[in-house]
């Protein structure tokens, strides 16, 4: 091994990753100094904020890295906090300007999951799809854009018994989203508290506030480099659908329906509105589809064929909108959602889980055109 002990320890400590920012400490300028001492080495690191939730883990990982070079018990770890100037320099470097990184020209694939009406299982499908994509090794973010009816934190196990969710860490104006099952998640439910700190209660906002909330989620939350960003959209064709069209031009749209005409007829409208705001309707998902029973019969509680009806109605000549998945009725899908553990994690062999996993496979391997996008190449 070459280099002084201090240099080797600095390299080892610098490779430790911040669990929230998902970047090496050396890249974040969090390693202030490493010096040899009579007893080994002294490592000084600077956390981003006072009370950093990841402080214990960072200190533990830094100690393990340092002792891996210097020897067990031979590393002293001094933990400090960044100055306001250091913190601002960090946030400026991570997000050079308050801009929407998922707007026109973004290399992240943005998929808005919509439905014509509530109660079709759109949020459950979105949460499980996000986790299934992360299980394939993709970097996935999830925005709970259903501000009035937010449910993503509960479905992913981020909500407490009283309905409250952990508050995201905030570094200056930069918000670090919590991570659940490998998915970076943001929801308005993470910011709402009653005076006693319990259940976040209801949101009573009109259009401008809804637009501003979605805009903040896209510009002030640090998702880092994502392969896929999913949006759990509110049902219908209201303010958020229009705002998403303005903020995320060219985004893909996945329409969720149940088999019954009362849902499928309305679901078609959400696809038509997506087209009007210049988004791409890429497929239909039929949820609560007929379930094959052990005795060979079929339980079609909500009828059948609704997903294909929506697919046919939204297909235009050479631009088909395929039925990408038909997810059967699944008790496990419901109970696991209530328990805060996605069915693709808790019961991967369940018929509903297998259908969602197959949907993730189709989405992950679907070709994506780069026409009109600016690729981040630099001349050498």
N, C-alpha and C positions, 0 to 999 in steps of 0.2 A: 504494500500500500504506500502511496506517495502523498506528500503534503504533510503539514503539521497536524497534530491532534485537533487543534482548534479549527483548522480548515476542513478536516474530514467530518467533524461534528457539525460544522455549519452546513455542509452539503447535505448531511443526513437530516438535520432539523429542517432545513429549507424545503425538503421534499415532502414534509408532512402537509397534509391537505386540511384546510379549514372546512369543517363539516357543513357549514352553512353556505359559504361562498363557493365551495368546491374548487378552490384554487390552491396551489402550493403556497406556504407561508413566505417563501422567498419572493414569489411574484407579487405578494400583497404587502411587502416591506414590513412584515410582522416580526422578523428576526432582528433585534436591535444590536446584539453583540454576542460573541462567543470568545471566551478567554480561558487559557489554561490556568489552573490553580494547583496548589500543593496536593489537594485531594482529588484532582481530576480536571473537570471543566465547569465553568459557570456560563449558563445560557440565559440571556435576557430576551424575552419576547414581549410584544405589545399587542393586547387585545383591541378589537375595534371600539368597544364601548364598555362602560362600567356595567357590571352585572350580566355580561355576555352569557347567554344560556349554554354555549358550547365551551365555556372556560375550562371546566374540569376535564372534558375530553381532550381539548387541545393540549393542556398541561400534561396529561397522561401520555398522549401520543408523542409529544416533544421529549418527555423524559425517556420513554422507551427508545426513541431514535438516538438520543444522545448516549444512553447507556449501552446501546448496541455497538457503539464505536469505542467509548471510553471505558466500558466495563460496569458491571452492576454496582450501584451505590456510589458511583464516581461522578455523578452529574448533579449540579445544583441548578434549579430552575427558578428564575426570578420573573414574575409576571407583572407587567404594568399595563397601562392603557394609553392608546394613541391620544395625542394632543388634538384639539380641534383642527389645526392646520393639516396635520398628518391624515386625519380622518377625511377632510375635504379633498385632499390630494388623491386618496384612495377611491372615493366615490366618483371623482371626476375621471379617474382612469378607467374604472369599471363601466361607467356610463358617461361618456364625454359630454353629452348634452341631453337635456330632457326631451327625448324624441321617442317615437314609437318604433321599436326594433322589428316589429312584425308587419309593418306597412308595405307599400309597394316596393318591390325589389328584394324583399327578405328571402333568405334561403331556408327559413323555417317553414315547414308545411303547417298551415293553419286550417283546422277543421272545426267548423261550428256545427254542433249537434242540435237540431231543431225538432219541433213537433207542432202540429196545428193546435193541439189542446193538451191540457194537463192530464196526469194520471195514466200515461201510456208507458211509464218506466224509462223516460228519456235520461234522467239523471243517473239511474242505476246502470243503464247501458253505458253512459259516458264514463262513469267512474271505473267500471270494470274494463272498458276498452282502453282507458289510459294505463291501467295497471298491466293489462295484457301486452300492450305495446312496450312498456318498460321492461317486462319480462323477456322481450326479444332483444334487449340491449340498447334500445333507443333512449335518447334523452327526451323526456316528456314533461311538459307543463300543462296545468289544467286551471282554467279560469272559471270560477263559478259566476257566470254572468246573470244567473237567475236571482237578481237582487231581492225581489220580494219573497221568493220562495226558495231561498238557498238551502241546500241539503247535502252538498258534496262533503263538507267536513264530517258529518255524521256517517255517511256511507263509507268513508275511508278511515274511520276510526280516530278522527281528529277532534271529535266533540266529546265533552264531558257529559255526565248523567243529566245535568241541568240544561243541556243544550248549548252551553258556551264552548268556545274553541280557544286554543292557545293563541296568544297574540304574536304576530310575526316580529322577529327582531328588526329593529330599525337602526340603520347606520346613516346618520345625517338625514337626507331626504330619500335614501335608498331603503326599500323594504325587501327583506329576505324571506321568501315564502317557506313555510314548513314543508317537510318532505314526508310523504306517506307511501309506503310500498314502492319506493323508487320514483314517485311522481311529485314534482314541485307544485304546490297547490295554493291558490289564493281565493278567498271568499269574503264577502262583506260581513259574514258571521264572525270573522276573526277580529273585527274592530268594534263590535257593538257590545256594550255592557249596561245593565241596569245599575242603579245607584248602589245596590247591595252586591254588585259583581256577579249576579246570577244570570239565568237564561237571557239571551240577548233581546228577546221580544220581537216586535214587528218593525218593518221599515215602511214608512209612509212618504215616498218620494215621487215627484213627477219627472217629466222628461229631461229637463236640464240637469238635474241631480243624477239621474240614471246615466246619462251620457258622460258626465264628469267622472262618475265612479268607474265606468268601463275604461275611459281614457287613462285614469290614474293607474288602474291595474296593468295597463299595457306599457305605460311610460315610467312608472315609479317603482315597479316590482322588478327586482333583479333575478331573472330566470337564467341568465347565462346563455350559453349556446345550446339551443334546443333543436332536435330533429323534428318534433311535432308539438304544436300547441293546440290543445282541445279547448273549446268553449262550450260549457253547458248553458245553452240559451234558455230564456224563459219561453213558455209556450205562447203561440200566437205570432202576430205580425206587428207588434207595437214598437215602442221607442227603442228598445235595445236592438231589435232586429235592424232597424234603420241606422242606428249608430254604428253597429258592427259593419254594415255595408260601407259607411264612410271611413271608418278607422282601419278596416281590414279589406281593402279592395282586392278582388281576386281570390279570396279565401274559398276553400272547399266547404260544401255543406252536405251534411248527412241528415236525412229526414227519417225520424222514428215514428212509427205508427203501430197500432194494434190491428188485428185482422178485421174488426167490425167496421162497417161503412160509416158509422158515426164518427170514428176517429180518422179513417183513411180519407174521407171526403175533405175534412178540414186540413189534414196533413198536406194535401196537394197545394193548398194556398201558401203554406210556409215556403214550399219550394218555388212557387211562382214569384213571391216577394224577393227571395234570395236572388233570383235571376234579374229582377228589376233593379237591384242595387249592385249588379255586375259581379255577383259571386257565382261559383260553379257548383251546381248540384251534382254530386258524384255518386250518390247511391241512396238506397232506401234500406232501412232495417225494420223488419216486422218483429215486434216483441209480443209476448204472450200468445204465441202461435200454438196450434194443436199439439198436444202431448201424447206420445205413444205410451199406452199403459202395459203393464206386464202381461195381461191376458190377451194382448193383441188388438184391443180396441183403441180408439182414439178419443181423447177428451178435447173437444173444441169449444171451450167455454165462451170464447169471443168470436166464434165463427172461423172462417178461413178465407184466404185470398186477398185480404186488404192490402198487404204489402205489394203484391203484383199489380193491383189496381193503381196504386200510387206510382209505381215504376212505369207502367204503361202511360199514365196521364202526363208524366213529366218528361218522357222520352220524346225527342224531336228528331225525326229523320235519322241522319247519320250521327246524332249526338244522343245515344241511349243513356238512360239512367237505370242501372241494373239494381235488382233486388240483391243486396250484398249478403244478407243474413236473415234467417228466420229463426228467432230464439224461442224455443218452446216454453210453455208454462213451467215454472220451476220453483217449488217451495224453498229450495236451498238458496236460490237467487234472492228471494225476499228475506228469509231469516238471516242470512249472512249480511245483507245490507243493513238490517236492523241492528245487528251485532257490531257493525263497523269493520267487518272483514270482507273484502270482495270475494265473490264466489270463485273467481279464477285462482284465488290463493287458498281459500278454505276447502273447496271441493272441486278441484280441477277436472275430475272425471264426471261431474254432473253434466247432463245434456245441455243445460243453459250455458255453463262455463265453456263447454267444448264449442258451442256455436259462437260465443264471443271471441274465443281464442282463434277460431277460423276467420272471423271478421277482421281481427287484428292482423292476421297473416295476409289477407287480401289487401288491406289498406297499406301495410308496410311495403308490400312488393308492387303496388300499383305505380306504374310510370308517372313521373311528374314533369311536365314541360317546364323548361327554363327560358322560354322565349320571352324577351323583354326584361329579363332579370339581370341585374348588375352582379357579376361574379367578382369576388374579392381577390383578384390577382394583382400582383405588383411586378413591375418590370425590374429585372435584376441588372 
